[in-house]
Amino acid sequence: MTTALIVLALLALGVAIVVWASRRKPAAPPAGPRETDTAWNDPVTPGPAPTPTETFTHEDAPPPPSQEPRP
């Protein structure tokens, strides 16, 4: 009978420790960015249109790589 009481007391102590450890609030707030204005919902404005020299066409495409084996 004494052994059963000791086992029950140890189980109760274990449950109390788990409950106490899992219900404690953190001492400090979680660390994170302090920036509040992240502009995630600001409207996106398109940039300037590319000039003809900035566009890529087949006429000014680079030549294909050679198929020769490396030395």
All heavy atoms as TSV, in Angstrom:
chain	resi	resn	atom	element	x	y	z
A	1	MET	N	N	0.822	-1.192	0.000
A	1	MET	CA	C	0.000	0.000	0.000
A	1	MET	C	C	0.867	1.257	0.000
A	1	MET	O	O	0.547	2.218	-0.667
A	1	MET	CB	C	-0.925	-0.033	1.223
A	1	MET	CG	C	-1.839	1.133	1.316
A	1	MET	SD	S	-3.082	1.000	0.044
A	1	MET	CE	C	-4.092	2.361	0.447
A	2	THR	N	N	1.966	1.213	0.769
A	2	THR	CA	C	2.864	2.363	0.835
A	2	THR	C	C	3.511	2.611	-0.526
A	2	THR	O	O	3.682	3.761	-0.935
A	2	THR	CB	C	3.951	2.128	1.901
A	2	THR	OG1	O	3.325	1.803	3.129
A	2	THR	CG2	C	4.809	3.348	2.074
A	3	THR	N	N	3.848	1.555	-1.226
A	3	THR	CA	C	4.473	1.694	-2.540
A	3	THR	C	C	3.510	2.362	-3.519
A	3	THR	O	O	3.918	3.212	-4.310
A	3	THR	CB	C	4.877	0.312	-3.074
A	3	THR	OG1	O	5.693	-0.348	-2.101
A	3	THR	CG2	C	5.628	0.428	-4.374
A	4	ALA	N	N	2.258	1.995	-3.456
A	4	ALA	CA	C	1.265	2.583	-4.346
A	4	ALA	C	C	1.102	4.070	-4.067
A	4	ALA	O	O	0.969	4.884	-4.996
A	4	ALA	CB	C	-0.061	1.865	-4.194
A	5	LEU	N	N	1.138	4.467	-2.799
A	5	LEU	CA	C	1.021	5.885	-2.454
A	5	LEU	C	C	2.238	6.676	-2.951
A	5	LEU	O	O	2.103	7.807	-3.419
A	5	LEU	CB	C	0.851	6.053	-0.945
A	5	LEU	CG	C	-0.496	5.596	-0.385
A	5	LEU	CD1	C	-0.497	5.720	1.137
A	5	LEU	CD2	C	-1.611	6.426	-0.986
A	6	ILE	N	N	3.418	6.088	-2.855
A	6	ILE	CA	C	4.632	6.760	-3.323
A	6	ILE	C	C	4.571	6.934	-4.846
A	6	ILE	O	O	4.891	8.005	-5.381
A	6	ILE	CB	C	5.888	5.969	-2.897
A	6	ILE	CG1	C	6.059	6.040	-1.380
A	6	ILE	CG2	C	7.125	6.488	-3.612
A	6	ILE	CD1	C	7.156	5.149	-0.847
A	7	VAL	N	N	4.129	5.891	-5.555
A	7	VAL	CA	C	4.030	5.969	-7.013
A	7	VAL	C	C	2.999	7.020	-7.405
A	7	VAL	O	O	3.221	7.830	-8.314
A	7	VAL	CB	C	3.683	4.586	-7.598
A	7	VAL	CG1	C	3.310	4.690	-9.073
A	7	VAL	CG2	C	4.840	3.625	-7.408
A	8	LEU	N	N	1.857	7.044	-6.735
A	8	LEU	CA	C	0.838	8.051	-7.027
A	8	LEU	C	C	1.335	9.459	-6.737
A	8	LEU	O	O	1.055	10.399	-7.496
A	8	LEU	CB	C	-0.438	7.760	-6.230
A	8	LEU	CG	C	-1.280	6.579	-6.740
A	8	LEU	CD1	C	-2.455	6.330	-5.788
A	8	LEU	CD2	C	-1.785	6.864	-8.135
A	9	ALA	N	N	2.069	9.633	-5.640
A	9	ALA	CA	C	2.617	10.948	-5.310
A	9	ALA	C	C	3.630	11.399	-6.358
A	9	ALA	O	O	3.645	12.572	-6.774
A	9	ALA	CB	C	3.256	10.914	-3.925
A	10	LEU	N	N	4.477	10.480	-6.833
A	10	LEU	CA	C	5.458	10.828	-7.867
A	10	LEU	C	C	4.765	11.157	-9.192
A	10	LEU	O	O	5.179	12.081	-9.901
A	10	LEU	CB	C	6.464	9.699	-8.055
A	10	LEU	CG	C	7.477	9.518	-6.911
A	10	LEU	CD1	C	8.333	8.281	-7.147
A	10	LEU	CD2	C	8.347	10.755	-6.781
A	11	LEU	N	N	3.720	10.405	-9.527
A	11	LEU	CA	C	2.973	10.714	-10.740
A	11	LEU	C	C	2.296	12.078	-10.652
A	11	LEU	O	O	2.313	12.855	-11.608
A	11	LEU	CB	C	1.931	9.630	-11.011
A	11	LEU	CG	C	2.463	8.307	-11.563
A	11	LEU	CD1	C	1.344	7.280	-11.645
A	11	LEU	CD2	C	3.066	8.523	-12.934
A	12	ALA	N	N	1.713	12.369	-9.498
A	12	ALA	CA	C	1.070	13.671	-9.305
A	12	ALA	C	C	2.103	14.794	-9.392
A	12	ALA	O	O	1.850	15.850	-9.979
A	12	ALA	CB	C	0.340	13.709	-7.971
A	13	LEU	N	N	3.278	14.573	-8.813
A	13	LEU	CA	C	4.348	15.570	-8.879
A	13	LEU	C	C	4.803	15.768	-10.332
A	13	LEU	O	O	5.026	16.904	-10.771
A	13	LEU	CB	C	5.528	15.131	-8.003
A	13	LEU	CG	C	6.710	16.094	-7.941
A	13	LEU	CD1	C	6.291	17.408	-7.312
A	13	LEU	CD2	C	7.855	15.465	-7.178
A	14	GLY	N	N	4.936	14.698	-11.080
A	14	GLY	CA	C	5.323	14.800	-12.486
A	14	GLY	C	C	4.304	15.555	-13.308
A	14	GLY	O	O	4.653	16.410	-14.132
A	15	VAL	N	N	3.028	15.270	-13.100
A	15	VAL	CA	C	1.972	15.988	-13.812
A	15	VAL	C	C	1.978	17.458	-13.434
A	15	VAL	O	O	1.836	18.337	-14.294
A	15	VAL	CB	C	0.599	15.336	-13.536
A	15	VAL	CG1	C	-0.537	16.218	-14.031
A	15	VAL	CG2	C	0.530	13.962	-14.174
A	16	ALA	N	N	2.165	17.761	-12.160
A	16	ALA	CA	C	2.197	19.158	-11.715
A	16	ALA	C	C	3.365	19.904	-12.356
A	16	ALA	O	O	3.224	21.065	-12.758
A	16	ALA	CB	C	2.291	19.213	-10.194
A	17	ILE	N	N	4.516	19.268	-12.469
A	17	ILE	CA	C	5.681	19.918	-13.081
A	17	ILE	C	C	5.433	20.187	-14.562
A	17	ILE	O	O	5.742	21.270	-15.067
A	17	ILE	CB	C	6.947	19.054	-12.876
A	17	ILE	CG1	C	7.367	19.109	-11.400
A	17	ILE	CG2	C	8.083	19.512	-13.777
A	17	ILE	CD1	C	8.486	18.146	-11.055
A	18	VAL	N	N	4.846	19.220	-15.252
A	18	VAL	CA	C	4.564	19.409	-16.682
A	18	VAL	C	C	3.556	20.533	-16.882
A	18	VAL	O	O	3.716	21.391	-17.755
A	18	VAL	CB	C	4.068	18.082	-17.307
A	18	VAL	CG1	C	3.498	18.305	-18.694
A	18	VAL	CG2	C	5.202	17.069	-17.352
A	19	VAL	N	N	2.509	20.559	-16.069
A	19	VAL	CA	C	1.500	21.612	-16.193
A	19	VAL	C	C	2.106	22.967	-15.869
A	19	VAL	O	O	1.879	23.956	-16.569
A	19	VAL	CB	C	0.288	21.313	-15.280
A	19	VAL	CG1	C	-0.631	22.520	-15.165
A	19	VAL	CG2	C	-0.466	20.105	-15.813
A	20	TRP	N	N	2.903	23.061	-14.839
A	20	TRP	CA	C	3.531	24.330	-14.452
A	20	TRP	C	C	4.480	24.823	-15.543
A	20	TRP	O	O	4.495	26.005	-15.876
A	20	TRP	CB	C	4.284	24.151	-13.126
A	20	TRP	CG	C	5.024	25.384	-12.706
A	20	TRP	CD1	C	4.496	26.504	-12.139
A	20	TRP	CD2	C	6.431	25.614	-12.829
A	20	TRP	NE1	N	5.491	27.411	-11.897
A	20	TRP	CE2	C	6.687	26.883	-12.309
A	20	TRP	CE3	C	7.477	24.843	-13.313
A	20	TRP	CZ2	C	7.967	27.417	-12.278
A	20	TRP	CZ3	C	8.747	25.383	-13.281
A	20	TRP	CH2	C	8.986	26.656	-12.766
A	21	ALA	N	N	5.261	23.926	-16.126
A	21	ALA	CA	C	6.236	24.321	-17.143
A	21	ALA	C	C	5.548	24.721	-18.441
A	21	ALA	O	O	6.010	25.629	-19.134
A	21	ALA	CB	C	7.210	23.178	-17.403
A	22	SER	N	N	4.450	24.092	-18.790
A	22	SER	CA	C	3.801	24.405	-20.056
A	22	SER	C	C	2.878	25.611	-19.950
A	22	SER	O	O	2.551	26.216	-20.966
A	22	SER	CB	C	3.029	23.199	-20.565
A	22	SER	OG	O	1.985	22.893	-19.658
A	23	ARG	N	N	2.462	26.001	-18.775
A	23	ARG	CA	C	1.548	27.128	-18.627
A	23	ARG	C	C	2.243	28.420	-18.249
A	23	ARG	O	O	1.596	29.455	-18.136
A	23	ARG	CB	C	0.469	26.804	-17.600
A	23	ARG	CG	C	-0.478	25.721	-18.079
A	23	ARG	CD	C	-1.566	25.417	-17.089
A	23	ARG	NE	N	-2.324	26.582	-16.673
A	23	ARG	CZ	C	-3.448	26.995	-17.241
A	23	ARG	NH1	N	-3.927	26.347	-18.268
A	23	ARG	NH2	N	-4.082	28.054	-16.791
A	24	ARG	N	N	3.547	28.401	-18.050
A	24	ARG	CA	C	4.260	29.634	-17.712
A	24	ARG	C	C	4.308	30.560	-18.909
A	24	ARG	O	O	4.534	30.140	-20.029
A	24	ARG	CB	C	5.699	29.336	-17.282
A	24	ARG	CG	C	5.782	28.811	-15.873
A	24	ARG	CD	C	7.203	28.696	-15.437
A	24	ARG	NE	N	7.792	30.030	-15.276
A	24	ARG	CZ	C	9.071	30.249	-15.040
A	24	ARG	NH1	N	9.896	29.241	-14.963
A	24	ARG	NH2	N	9.524	31.456	-14.892
A	25	LYS	N	N	4.137	31.836	-18.670
A	25	LYS	CA	C	4.241	32.813	-19.737
A	25	LYS	C	C	5.707	33.205	-19.898
A	25	LYS	O	O	6.463	33.201	-18.926
A	25	LYS	CB	C	3.406	34.040	-19.415
A	25	LYS	CG	C	1.924	33.725	-19.397
A	25	LYS	CD	C	1.110	34.960	-19.241
A	25	LYS	CE	C	-0.357	34.589	-19.301
A	25	LYS	NZ	N	-1.223	35.730	-19.308
A	26	PRO	N	N	6.122	33.574	-21.102
A	26	PRO	CA	C	7.515	33.979	-21.286
A	26	PRO	C	C	7.807	35.264	-20.526
A	26	PRO	O	O	6.938	36.122	-20.358
A	26	PRO	CB	C	7.641	34.182	-22.787
A	26	PRO	CG	C	6.256	34.315	-23.292
A	26	PRO	CD	C	5.369	33.576	-22.337
A	27	ALA	N	N	9.042	35.390	-20.059
A	27	ALA	CA	C	9.432	36.554	-19.278
A	27	ALA	C	C	9.480	37.805	-20.142
A	27	ALA	O	O	9.191	38.900	-19.673
A	27	ALA	CB	C	10.785	36.313	-18.620
A	28	ALA	N	N	9.863	37.674	-21.392
A	28	ALA	CA	C	9.971	38.811	-22.295
A	28	ALA	C	C	9.150	38.527	-23.547
A	28	ALA	O	O	8.952	37.376	-23.919
A	28	ALA	CB	C	11.430	39.046	-22.660
A	29	PRO	N	N	8.693	39.567	-24.206
A	29	PRO	CA	C	7.959	39.324	-25.454
A	29	PRO	C	C	8.890	38.717	-26.497
A	29	PRO	O	O	10.100	38.922	-26.443
A	29	PRO	CB	C	7.485	40.713	-25.873
A	29	PRO	CG	C	8.371	41.667	-25.162
A	29	PRO	CD	C	8.781	40.983	-23.893
A	30	PRO	N	N	8.351	37.978	-27.428
A	30	PRO	CA	C	9.205	37.349	-28.442
A	30	PRO	C	C	9.950	38.405	-29.250
A	30	PRO	O	O	9.398	39.450	-29.588
A	30	PRO	CB	C	8.240	36.564	-29.313
A	30	PRO	CG	C	6.892	37.099	-29.012
A	30	PRO	CD	C	6.947	37.681	-27.629
A	31	ALA	N	N	11.210	38.111	-29.528
A	31	ALA	CA	C	12.025	39.042	-30.302
A	31	ALA	C	C	11.595	39.007	-31.755
A	31	ALA	O	O	11.369	37.954	-32.330
A	31	ALA	CB	C	13.493	38.672	-30.171
A	32	GLY	N	N	11.474	40.150	-32.339
A	32	GLY	CA	C	11.068	40.234	-33.732
A	32	GLY	C	C	11.322	41.626	-34.257
A	32	GLY	O	O	11.814	42.504	-33.527
A	33	PRO	N	N	10.999	41.851	-35.482
A	33	PRO	CA	C	11.245	43.185	-36.041
A	33	PRO	C	C	10.349	44.219	-35.377
A	33	PRO	O	O	9.173	43.973	-35.101
A	33	PRO	CB	C	10.908	43.018	-37.519
A	33	PRO	CG	C	10.025	41.825	-37.590
A	33	PRO	CD	C	10.428	40.940	-36.456
A	34	ARG	N	N	10.911	45.357	-35.090
A	34	ARG	CA	C	10.153	46.444	-34.479
A	34	ARG	C	C	9.490	47.330	-35.522
A	34	ARG	O	O	8.708	48.197	-35.190
A	34	ARG	CB	C	11.085	47.295	-33.610
A	34	ARG	CG	C	11.746	46.532	-32.506
A	34	ARG	CD	C	10.805	46.305	-31.366
A	34	ARG	NE	N	11.504	45.657	-30.272
A	34	ARG	CZ	C	10.936	44.858	-29.434
A	34	ARG	NH1	N	9.663	44.583	-29.545
A	34	ARG	NH2	N	11.621	44.301	-28.480
A	35	GLU	N	N	9.833	47.130	-36.786
A	35	GLU	CA	C	9.283	47.940	-37.863
A	35	GLU	C	C	7.807	47.614	-38.043
A	35	GLU	O	O	7.436	46.465	-38.232
A	35	GLU	CB	C	10.047	47.652	-39.153
A	35	GLU	CG	C	9.586	48.458	-40.338
A	35	GLU	CD	C	9.899	49.934	-40.211
A	35	GLU	OE1	O	10.935	50.263	-39.614
A	35	GLU	OE2	O	9.087	50.737	-40.684
A	36	THR	N	N	6.971	48.627	-37.998
A	36	THR	CA	C	5.543	48.393	-38.160
A	36	THR	C	C	5.072	48.755	-39.560
A	36	THR	O	O	4.100	48.202	-40.040
A	36	THR	CB	C	4.735	49.203	-37.139
A	36	THR	OG1	O	5.061	50.583	-37.285
A	36	THR	CG2	C	5.058	48.750	-35.726
A	37	ASP	N	N	5.751	49.666	-40.227
A	37	ASP	CA	C	5.353	50.062	-41.569
A	37	ASP	C	C	6.218	49.307	-42.569
A	37	ASP	O	O	7.292	49.752	-42.952
A	37	ASP	CB	C	5.517	51.567	-41.756
A	37	ASP	CG	C	5.035	52.019	-43.122
A	37	ASP	OD1	O	4.237	51.284	-43.734
A	37	ASP	OD2	O	5.453	53.101	-43.577
A	38	THR	N	N	5.759	48.142	-42.988
A	38	THR	CA	C	6.538	47.316	-43.897
A	38	THR	C	C	6.126	47.497	-45.345
A	38	THR	O	O	6.731	46.910	-46.225
A	38	THR	CB	C	6.388	45.837	-43.526
A	38	THR	OG1	O	4.999	45.507	-43.557
A	38	THR	CG2	C	6.970	45.565	-42.151
A	39	ALA	N	N	5.115	48.286	-45.597
A	39	ALA	CA	C	4.638	48.614	-46.944
A	39	ALA	C	C	4.192	47.380	-47.723
A	39	ALA	O	O	4.237	47.364	-48.941
A	39	ALA	CB	C	5.702	49.384	-47.716
A	40	TRP	N	N	3.747	46.367	-47.059
A	40	TRP	CA	C	3.323	45.149	-47.756
A	40	TRP	C	C	2.037	45.371	-48.530
A	40	TRP	O	O	1.750	44.651	-49.476
A	40	TRP	CB	C	3.158	43.994	-46.782
A	40	TRP	CG	C	2.044	44.184	-45.800
A	40	TRP	CD1	C	2.122	44.755	-44.588
A	40	TRP	CD2	C	0.678	43.802	-45.976
A	40	TRP	NE1	N	0.905	44.762	-43.992
A	40	TRP	CE2	C	-0.014	44.181	-44.816
A	40	TRP	CE3	C	-0.024	43.184	-46.989
A	40	TRP	CZ2	C	-1.369	43.963	-44.652
A	40	TRP	CZ3	C	-1.380	42.960	-46.818
A	40	TRP	CH2	C	-2.040	43.355	-45.641
A	41	ASN	N	N	1.249	46.369	-48.166
A	41	ASN	CA	C	-0.014	46.577	-48.855
A	41	ASN	C	C	-0.039	47.881	-49.644
A	41	ASN	O	O	-1.087	48.329	-50.046
A	41	ASN	CB	C	-1.174	46.543	-47.864
A	41	ASN	CG	C	-1.048	47.625	-46.811
A	41	ASN	OD1	O	-0.021	48.252	-46.672
A	41	ASN	ND2	N	-2.115	47.834	-46.051
A	42	ASP	N	N	1.122	48.506	-49.867
A	42	ASP	CA	C	1.171	49.717	-50.667
A	42	ASP	C	C	0.941	49.362	-52.137
A	42	ASP	O	O	1.336	48.295	-52.601
A	42	ASP	CB	C	2.531	50.405	-50.526
A	42	ASP	CG	C	2.683	51.080	-49.170
A	42	ASP	OD1	O	1.682	51.133	-48.423
A	42	ASP	OD2	O	3.785	51.545	-48.874
A	43	PRO	N	N	0.320	50.258	-52.895
A	43	PRO	CA	C	0.103	49.956	-54.313
A	43	PRO	C	C	1.432	49.920	-55.062
A	43	PRO	O	O	2.357	50.662	-54.755
A	43	PRO	CB	C	-0.782	51.107	-54.789
A	43	PRO	CG	C	-0.567	52.196	-53.802
A	43	PRO	CD	C	-0.249	51.532	-52.494
A	44	VAL	N	N	1.496	49.043	-56.032
A	44	VAL	CA	C	2.708	48.900	-56.830
A	44	VAL	C	C	2.578	49.779	-58.061
A	44	VAL	O	O	1.608	49.689	-58.806
A	44	VAL	CB	C	2.911	47.432	-57.247
A	44	VAL	CG1	C	4.136	47.292	-58.128
A	44	VAL	CG2	C	3.026	46.558	-56.025
A	45	THR	N	N	3.559	50.646	-58.279
A	45	THR	CA	C	3.553	51.491	-59.460
A	45	THR	C	C	4.534	50.916	-60.469
A	45	THR	O	O	5.657	50.551	-60.111
A	45	THR	CB	C	3.948	52.929	-59.108
A	45	THR	OG1	O	5.217	52.909	-58.462
A	45	THR	CG2	C	2.935	53.569	-58.179
A	46	PRO	N	N	4.126	50.828	-61.734
A	46	PRO	CA	C	5.041	50.274	-62.729
A	46	PRO	C	C	6.202	51.227	-62.992
A	46	PRO	O	O	6.071	52.438	-62.884
A	46	PRO	CB	C	4.163	50.102	-63.964
A	46	PRO	CG	C	3.042	51.062	-63.780
A	46	PRO	CD	C	2.832	51.188	-62.290
A	47	GLY	N	N	7.319	50.663	-63.334
A	47	GLY	CA	C	8.493	51.455	-63.653
A	47	GLY	C	C	8.407	51.999	-65.064
A	47	GLY	O	O	7.447	51.755	-65.799
A	48	PRO	N	N	9.420	52.737	-65.475
A	48	PRO	CA	C	9.392	53.284	-66.839
A	48	PRO	C	C	9.515	52.158	-67.869
A	48	PRO	O	O	10.110	51.121	-67.613
A	48	PRO	CB	C	10.618	54.196	-66.872
A	48	PRO	CG	C	11.517	53.681	-65.798
A	48	PRO	CD	C	10.611	53.124	-64.742
A	49	ALA	N	N	8.946	52.401	-69.032
A	49	ALA	CA	C	8.997	51.404	-70.103
A	49	ALA	C	C	10.432	51.274	-70.606
A	49	ALA	O	O	11.163	52.264	-70.671
A	49	ALA	CB	C	8.078	51.828	-71.243
A	50	PRO	N	N	10.864	50.068	-70.959
A	50	PRO	CA	C	12.246	49.905	-71.433
A	50	PRO	C	C	12.432	50.543	-72.808
A	50	PRO	O	O	11.523	50.578	-73.629
A	50	PRO	CB	C	12.425	48.395	-71.501
A	50	PRO	CG	C	11.048	47.849	-71.623
A	50	PRO	CD	C	10.156	48.810	-70.891
A	51	THR	N	N	13.617	51.045	-73.016
A	51	THR	CA	C	13.938	51.618	-74.325
A	51	THR	C	C	14.236	50.485	-75.298
A	51	THR	O	O	14.505	49.361	-74.881
A	51	THR	CB	C	15.154	52.549	-74.212
A	51	THR	OG1	O	16.262	51.778	-73.762
A	51	THR	CG2	C	14.890	53.682	-73.240
A	52	PRO	N	N	14.217	50.758	-76.603
A	52	PRO	CA	C	14.476	49.682	-77.576
A	52	PRO	C	C	15.843	49.030	-77.398
A	52	PRO	O	O	16.007	47.866	-77.711
A	52	PRO	CB	C	14.370	50.392	-78.925
A	52	PRO	CG	C	13.498	51.558	-78.662
A	52	PRO	CD	C	13.770	51.980	-77.252
A	53	THR	N	N	16.826	49.742	-76.878
A	53	THR	CA	C	18.139	49.124	-76.698
A	53	THR	C	C	18.153	48.189	-75.503
A	53	THR	O	O	19.039	47.345	-75.396
A	53	THR	CB	C	19.222	50.197	-76.508
A	53	THR	OG1	O	18.884	50.995	-75.373
A	53	THR	CG2	C	19.342	51.070	-77.744
A	54	GLU	N	N	17.204	48.317	-74.590
A	54	GLU	CA	C	17.153	47.453	-73.416
A	54	GLU	C	C	16.360	46.173	-73.673
A	54	GLU	O	O	16.437	45.235	-72.902
A	54	GLU	CB	C	16.512	48.192	-72.238
A	54	GLU	CG	C	17.332	49.357	-71.731
A	54	GLU	CD	C	16.610	50.135	-70.657
A	54	GLU	OE1	O	15.387	49.975	-70.519
A	54	GLU	OE2	O	17.267	50.900	-69.964
A	55	THR	N	N	15.594	46.137	-74.751
A	55	THR	CA	C	14.821	44.936	-75.045
A	55	THR	C	C	15.697	43.911	-75.732
A	55	THR	O	O	16.712	44.232	-76.341
A	55	THR	CB	C	13.606	45.281	-75.929
A	55	THR	OG1	O	14.080	45.890	-77.123
A	55	THR	CG2	C	12.645	46.209	-75.207
A	56	PHE	N	N	15.281	42.675	-75.680
A	56	PHE	CA	C	16.053	41.573	-76.245
A	56	PHE	C	C	15.306	41.014	-77.439
A	56	PHE	O	O	14.167	40.582	-77.323
A	56	PHE	CB	C	16.260	40.490	-75.184
A	56	PHE	CG	C	17.088	39.344	-75.639
A	56	PHE	CD1	C	18.462	39.465	-75.710
A	56	PHE	CD2	C	16.510	38.142	-75.999
A	56	PHE	CE1	C	19.240	38.408	-76.125
A	56	PHE	CE2	C	17.282	37.082	-76.419
A	56	PHE	CZ	C	18.660	37.213	-76.482
A	57	THR	N	N	15.925	41.041	-78.596
A	57	THR	CA	C	15.311	40.486	-79.798
A	57	THR	C	C	16.234	39.425	-80.379
A	57	THR	O	O	17.377	39.268	-79.965
A	57	THR	CB	C	15.065	41.576	-80.858
A	57	THR	OG1	O	16.323	42.140	-81.217
A	57	THR	CG2	C	14.141	42.671	-80.327
A	58	HIS	N	N	15.752	38.724	-81.388
A	58	HIS	CA	C	16.566	37.675	-82.007
A	58	HIS	C	C	17.738	38.249	-82.789
A	58	HIS	O	O	18.745	37.579	-82.988
A	58	HIS	CB	C	15.705	36.806	-82.922
A	58	HIS	CG	C	14.737	35.962	-82.166
A	58	HIS	ND1	N	15.130	34.938	-81.355
A	58	HIS	CD2	C	13.384	36.013	-82.072
A	58	HIS	CE1	C	14.074	34.370	-80.799
A	58	HIS	NE2	N	12.993	35.006	-81.212
A	59	GLU	N	N	17.605	39.489	-83.271
A	59	GLU	CA	C	18.685	40.073	-84.057
A	59	GLU	C	C	19.938	40.308	-83.216
A	59	GLU	O	O	21.054	40.168	-83.690
A	59	GLU	CB	C	18.239	41.400	-84.689
A	59	GLU	CG	C	17.228	41.238	-85.813
A	59	GLU	CD	C	15.816	41.056	-85.275
A	59	GLU	OE1	O	15.509	41.619	-84.216
A	59	GLU	OE2	O	15.039	40.326	-85.903
A	60	ASP	N	N	19.768	40.698	-81.955
A	60	ASP	CA	C	20.947	40.978	-81.133
A	60	ASP	C	C	21.180	39.901	-80.069
A	60	ASP	O	O	21.791	40.151	-79.045
A	60	ASP	CB	C	20.849	42.362	-80.481
A	60	ASP	CG	C	19.565	42.549	-79.695
A	60	ASP	OD1	O	18.932	41.555	-79.313
A	60	ASP	OD2	O	19.200	43.703	-79.454
A	61	ALA	N	N	20.710	38.719	-80.321
A	61	ALA	CA	C	20.899	37.621	-79.368
A	61	ALA	C	C	22.358	37.173	-79.397
A	61	ALA	O	O	23.011	37.222	-80.442
A	61	ALA	CB	C	19.996	36.450	-79.719
A	62	PRO	N	N	22.896	36.731	-78.269
A	62	PRO	CA	C	24.276	36.238	-78.259
A	62	PRO	C	C	24.373	34.932	-79.037
A	62	PRO	O	O	23.394	34.189	-79.154
A	62	PRO	CB	C	24.580	36.048	-76.789
A	62	PRO	CG	C	23.265	35.855	-76.147
A	62	PRO	CD	C	22.294	36.673	-76.958
A	63	PRO	N	N	25.539	34.624	-79.589
A	63	PRO	CA	C	25.658	33.390	-80.351
A	63	PRO	C	C	25.525	32.183	-79.421
A	63	PRO	O	O	25.845	32.253	-78.232
A	63	PRO	CB	C	27.069	33.473	-80.946
A	63	PRO	CG	C	27.794	34.405	-80.051
A	63	PRO	CD	C	26.783	35.366	-79.534
A	64	PRO	N	N	25.050	31.066	-79.944
A	64	PRO	CA	C	24.926	29.874	-79.086
A	64	PRO	C	C	26.305	29.371	-78.684
A	64	PRO	O	O	27.285	29.579	-79.415
A	64	PRO	CB	C	24.210	28.851	-79.973
A	64	PRO	CG	C	24.437	29.325	-81.363
A	64	PRO	CD	C	24.596	30.806	-81.309
A	65	PRO	N	N	26.409	28.719	-77.547
A	65	PRO	CA	C	27.725	28.223	-77.129
A	65	PRO	C	C	28.215	27.129	-78.067
A	65	PRO	O	O	27.429	26.393	-78.655
A	65	PRO	CB	C	27.474	27.666	-75.728
A	65	PRO	CG	C	26.023	27.401	-75.683
A	65	PRO	CD	C	25.369	28.391	-76.613
A	66	SER	N	N	29.524	27.051	-78.228
A	66	SER	CA	C	30.079	26.036	-79.121
A	66	SER	C	C	29.917	24.652	-78.504
A	66	SER	O	O	29.890	24.500	-77.287
A	66	SER	CB	C	31.551	26.322	-79.407
A	66	SER	OG	O	32.301	26.097	-78.253
A	67	GLN	N	N	29.844	23.668	-79.352
A	67	GLN	CA	C	29.659	22.307	-78.893
A	67	GLN	C	C	30.963	21.538	-78.814
A	67	GLN	O	O	30.971	20.320	-78.691
A	67	GLN	CB	C	28.681	21.576	-79.831
A	67	GLN	CG	C	27.303	22.209	-79.885
A	67	GLN	CD	C	26.603	22.161	-78.524
A	67	GLN	OE1	O	26.784	21.214	-77.757
A	67	GLN	NE2	N	25.834	23.188	-78.222
A	68	GLU	N	N	32.076	22.230	-78.910
A	68	GLU	CA	C	33.368	21.571	-78.853
A	68	GLU	C	C	33.647	21.108	-77.431
A	68	GLU	O	O	33.326	21.797	-76.458
A	68	GLU	CB	C	34.464	22.521	-79.316
A	68	GLU	CG	C	34.298	22.953	-80.768
A	68	GLU	CD	C	35.358	23.971	-81.150
A	68	GLU	OE1	O	36.323	24.137	-80.402
A	68	GLU	OE2	O	35.205	24.598	-82.201
A	69	PRO	N	N	34.286	19.944	-77.266
A	69	PRO	CA	C	34.610	19.470	-75.914
A	69	PRO	C	C	35.693	20.324	-75.288
A	69	PRO	O	O	36.516	20.928	-75.972
A	69	PRO	CB	C	35.082	18.039	-76.131
A	69	PRO	CG	C	35.510	17.984	-77.542
A	69	PRO	CD	C	34.670	18.999	-78.297
A	70	ARG	N	N	35.667	20.360	-73.988
A	70	ARG	CA	C	36.700	21.109	-73.270
A	70	ARG	C	C	38.039	20.397	-73.351
A	70	ARG	O	O	38.084	19.175	-73.382
A	70	ARG	CB	C	36.301	21.278	-71.798
A	70	ARG	CG	C	35.092	22.142	-71.624
A	70	ARG	CD	C	34.864	22.367	-70.156
A	70	ARG	NE	N	33.656	23.174	-69.980
A	70	ARG	CZ	C	33.267	23.628	-68.829
A	70	ARG	NH1	N	33.949	23.367	-67.748
A	70	ARG	NH2	N	32.194	24.347	-68.735
A	71	PRO	N	N	39.144	21.163	-73.387
A	71	PRO	CA	C	40.463	20.509	-73.456
A	71	PRO	C	C	40.831	19.802	-72.179
A	71	PRO	O	O	40.373	20.036	-71.126
A	71	PRO	CB	C	41.421	21.649	-73.739
A	71	PRO	CG	C	40.691	22.909	-73.485
A	71	PRO	CD	C	39.239	22.580	-73.443
